[in-house]
Every structure is written in C-alpha cells, then in structure tokens.
Amino acid sequence: MTAPSDVIAGDGDGLLVIAHGTVDSLEDLPPFLAAIRRGHAAPPELICEVRRRYEAIGGRSPLNDICREVTRKLGGRLGVPAVFAARMWDPKPEQALEELARRGVTRVMVVPLAQHSGALYVETVRAAARARVERGAPEVLVVGPANWGQEPKLTLAFAASLARAIARVPQESRAAARVLFTAHSLPISILRGGDPYEREVRASAASVAALLSTAAGPGPVLPHEVIFQSQGLSGGEWLGPDVESTLSRLAHEGVKHVVLAPIGFLADHVEILYDLDIEARAWASARGMGYTRMESLNAGDGFIDALVAVVAGLS
C-alpha cells in the first residue's frame, strides 16, 4: 500500500473523482438523456427503451453508489478530502469544487473514472474551475492525467478478474472458448477526428492478454479478440464489430463458450448489467454458447491500488 505522504503533500490538497454519472430516479431520465444528447430532447421511444433497460436491472443503476465508494476509499488511502462529481448529471463538477473549497482545498487532483477518455473528463473540471475564477470565487488549481488505461496496476486488476472468470468456464468447453474484450462503442465521426480511443482500448486488451499469458501472470489466456458494445440507439455509424454479429460468427466457427471481459468499463452500470448480462447472454444462449462475464473492478482493493498509482503520477 502506498503511504499518503508518498502521493500528495500539503494541507491544501484535495481530490475530485469524476465519472460519467447516471440518474438515481427513473423520472430524471428525460433530462439526463437530453444532457447526453447535448441539449437535444430524446424522442419518447428512446426514453421508453432506456427506462425498460433500467427496470430490467432493478430500476436503478449501482454506478453512482460505486463511484461514491471509490471516492471514499481513495480519499481515505491518500488522507485528503475527496468529492465525487458526474460529467453528465449530478453532482456537477461545479458543486464538487465548491465543496472542496469550503473544506479548505486549494489544489485539486482530478481522477477521471474513464481510463481511455480521461482528458475529456479533466477538461470538464478545468472549465468548471475557470468559471469559478470568472465569478470571483477562490481559484482552484486543477491538475489531471492524460488517459491512464496502460497503468500497470490497472492491467493487473483486470487480468486477475479475467483469470477468475476463465476459471469458471466448464472444463469441457475450455478448448472451444473465446475471450471477448469489450468497450463502449463510439460514433465513427469521433474516431475520424483523430480520437485515440480505439487504439488505447486495443492496447489495454493486449496488455491484459500479455499478462495472462506469462508464467508470472494470474492465469491462462484463451483465444481473444476486441469488440465494441452498447452502440447508440439513435442510429448512425458506430465503431465495431458489435457483440451480436460477433457471437453469430463465433457460433458458426464452432465456439462453445464466450467470456466477456468489459475492460472499457470500470464499474457495473446498465451497459454491463443489461447490455451484457441480459442481452448478450441471451444472444449467446440462442446460438448454443455458454456465457461467462468478468466481474467489474467496482470499488475493489486492486482498483483502488491502481487509482493510488494514477494519483501518484499527478503529484
């Protein structure tokens, strides 16, 4: 465990952990979806479909609770005030900065819970900090990392979880099993603009697979490939290959069991609990394949170790 004094020094230091965020009440879905759509109201059919998916996982995503627990644990490990913020919902970065300022924080370390698009999240906090200065509020210095998907301790945490998932594959299916590394898809237009997301996802998958394949790694690796899930429901051209078409191809190739490894995600949310555990599981079953899913890192100790290493790189 890294000692707090090894990571952050100074009485005025604090931590802002920012994630995508989600709603705690289904009644907030319309404005939440509008925020995701850059202020454009979602059509009624889209709202109904998203509501159906939330209801299928119990009516509420655990994402916010997990992020708050991550924030609590990380702040405790580092010995500094720590506040959670959401990029697309409440609590907003502005609220988090106000809270940190009230607690005497003058330098904010920003940790984005989005390892392949962290720079975008950090810029959201920077914009909120600039707005505070423009309003005459005390300045809060924001320092944040670039994307951190290649942090070795993150790779180790993913590899350990994937090894446990592979161990659950029935022995009789092991010879005809496949690991599918998944990450959230993006519109192709974003990638054409030079976004490094796809390249970073593939690099992360390669790192996890390499660790599993070494003698010192946490377990054996199966044949594997990278796919992209949770394409937008409003149409358009999205990054693939997608989950359903991949499962169809694998069934035709004789694969009997798939292990879904969502390394593009850090915590359980509707994209994991519905898109994979309900939808993808049903697709696999319909094609005669067994299904296993790697557990998300959530607020586990291995993930907190990785975040401590990320913050150590900021100080």
N, C-alpha and C positions, 0 to 999 in steps of 0.2 A: 504494500500500500504506500502511495506517495504521501509524504508528510505535507500538511498545508503550507508550511513555511518554504517548501521547495517549489511551490507553484505560484502563489500570489503573496506579495509583501505589501504592507501599507494598510493603515486603518481605513482609508477611504475607498478601498476596492470592493466591488460587488459583482454579482453575476446575473445576467439576463439569459434565460434559456428560452428560445423561440422555436415554435413548431407551426405546422400548417394550421392546426386548430380545427374544431368542429363544434356543432351545437350540442347542448345538453338537453334541449327540448325540441321535439319534432315540429312544434309550432314555429320555430325560428328557421326552418328550412328555406322558405322563400327568400328572405333577405340574405341568408348565408349563400345560397346558390347565386343570387344576384351579385354578391361580392366576388365570388369566384369568376363570374362572367363579366367582370369589370364594369359593374353597374347595370348591366342589361338583365331585365327580369327573365326568369326561367319560364318556359311555357308550362301550362298546367300538367301536361302529360309527363314532363321531366320531373316535376316536383312529386307527382304521384309515384313514379318509379323509384326515385331516391328514397321516398318515405317507405315504400314497400321493402326496400333493402335494409333500412334501419330497423324496421319492425321485425324482419326475419332474424336479426341478431339480438333481439330482445328489446328493441325500441330505443336503445341508447348506445352510442359508441363508447368504449372504455378509453379512448385516446387521451382526452383531457386529464382524466384521473391518473393515467400512467405518466403523462408529462409532468404533472404536479409532483408525483412521487420521485421521478427522476431529478427534478429541480431540488426537492427537499434533500435527497441523498447526496447529490453533488455539492450543494451548498454546505452540508454537514461535513463532507470529506475535505472540502477546501477551507472551511472555517470562515466563510464570508456570507453576507446577506445574499440571498438568491430569490429571484422572482421569475415566474413563468409568464410568457406572452404568446399570443397567437397571431400569425400573419394575416389570417383571413376572418378572424372572429374575435371574440372577447376572451380574456383581457388583452386589449390592444397594446402595442409597444409603448405608446404614449402613457398609458396608465402604469405600465411596469416601470418606466423611467421616473415617473412622479413618485411611485412608492419607494424606489431606491434612493431618490434624492431626499425624501423625508427621513430615510434611515441613515443619512449622512454619507452616502456613496458619491464619490466624485469621479471615479474611473470604473466604467462598466465593461466587463469582459462578456462578449456575446458568444454563446454557443448555439448554433443552429442545429436543430434535430432534423437535418436534411443533408446527409453527408455528400450527396452528389450535386446539390444546388445551394450550398451554404452561402455563397457570395450574395445571392439574391436576397436571402433572409437577413444577412448582415446589413445590406443596403437599406432594407426596410427600417431597421433600427436607426441607422445613421440618419435617414430622412426625418424620423420622429425626433431625434436629438437636435437636428438643425432647426426644426420648427419650435422646439422649446427655447433655443437661444434667441430666435427671432421674436418670441413673445416676451423676452426679458427674463426668462427663467434661468436659474443657475445652469452653467454649461456642464454637460455630462460627456466625457470623452468616451467614445465607442471604439474599441479595438476588436477586430474579429478575424477569424481564419478564412483562408480560401477553402475550397472543398476538401473534406478530410476522409474520403472514402478509402484511402490507402493507409490510414492509421493502422500499424501492425496489431495493436490490441483489439481494434475492431475486427480485423480479419480473424484473429484468434477466437473472438467471441462467436462470430458467425460459423467458423469451422467446427467449434465444439458443439454448437447446436445442430449443425448439419450431420455431424458424426452420430449424435444421438438419434436423429431421425433415420439415418441409414440403418442403424442397428435394429430399428423396429420393422424393417422390411422383412417379410417372411422369407426364410432361407430358400424355399423352393422357387421364389420369384426373383432372387437376387441376381441370377445370371441374365435375366431379361428385364432389368430395371434401368431407369434413366433418371438422372437428376436434372431438374429444370430450374435454373436460376431465373428469378423473375424480378422485374422492376416496373414501376408505373410508366406507362407509355406517355409520349409527348406528341403534340402535333408536329408533323414533318416540317411545317413552316418555321418552327423554332430552331430545329436542327439545321435547316438550310441557312439560318442566320449565323451559324458558327458556334452554337451552344455545344460544350464538350460533354454533355450528359451521357450520351450513348457510349462514348469512348470510356468514360470513367466507370460506368456500370460494368462494362465488359472487363475492364482492368480489375475491378473488385472481385468479380466472379473468378477470374483467372488466379488471383491471389489466394482466394479461399480454396479453390481446387488444388493449387500447388501445395498448400499447407497440408491438406488432407492426404496428398499422395506421397509425402515424405515419411521416412521411418520415424521421425520425431513428431509427426503430426498426430492429431487426436483420433484418427480413424481412416478407414479405406475410402477411396473415392470411386464412384460409379461413372460410367459414361455420362457426359453432361453437355448442356447447351444453354444459351441465354435466350430468353423470350421476354415479351413485354405484355403487361396485363392492364386491365381497367381502362381501356380506351374510352374516350369521351362518348357520351350518349347522344350528343347532338350532331354526329356525323363528322365528315371531313376526313382528311388523310392523316393517319396516325402511325407512329413507329411500331413495327412488328419484327418478327412474327408474333401473332397473338396466341393465347392459350388454346382456344378451341381448335383452330386449324392445326396447331402443333400436335395436340392429342390425337386428332384424326390421322395425321401422318404416322405418328409413332405406333398407333394400333395397327396400321397397315404394315409397318415394318416388323411387327411381332413383339413389341414391348409389352410386358405384362404388368408392370408396376411403375408408377411415377412418384418421385419425391420432389415436391415443390419447395424451393428454397428462396423465399422472397427477400433477397439481400438488398433490394432497393428500399425496403421499409425497416424501420427501427422498432415499431410498436404495433400492437393489434389495433385495427380500425376496420371500417366496413370493407376496405379493399382486401383485407386478409380474411375476416370472419364471414363475409358474404361472397366476394368475388372468387376466393379460393376454396374455403371450407364448404361452401354450399354449391356454388355454380360449377367450379372446376371439378369438384369431387363428383358431381352428378354427370358431367361430361365424361370423366374417366370411367365411371361405372357403366355408362351406356355403351362404352366401347370395350368393355370387358377387362378393364385395367384396375388394379388396386391403386390406392391413393394414400400417400403419407405427406404430411406437411411439417417442415422445420418450424420449431417454436420460435416466436419472435423474441428479440432480446428484452423488450419492455424495460423494466427497471432493475434487471438482474445485476449482480455484482460485476460480472465480466464486462457489461456495457458501461457501468459507472467507471470501471478501471480505464476503459477506452476514452471516456469523456475527460477524466482527470488528465490523461496524456494530451488530449487536444488543448485543454486549458493551459497546461504546462508550456505548450508551444506559443501561447499568446503573451505570457508574462515577460 
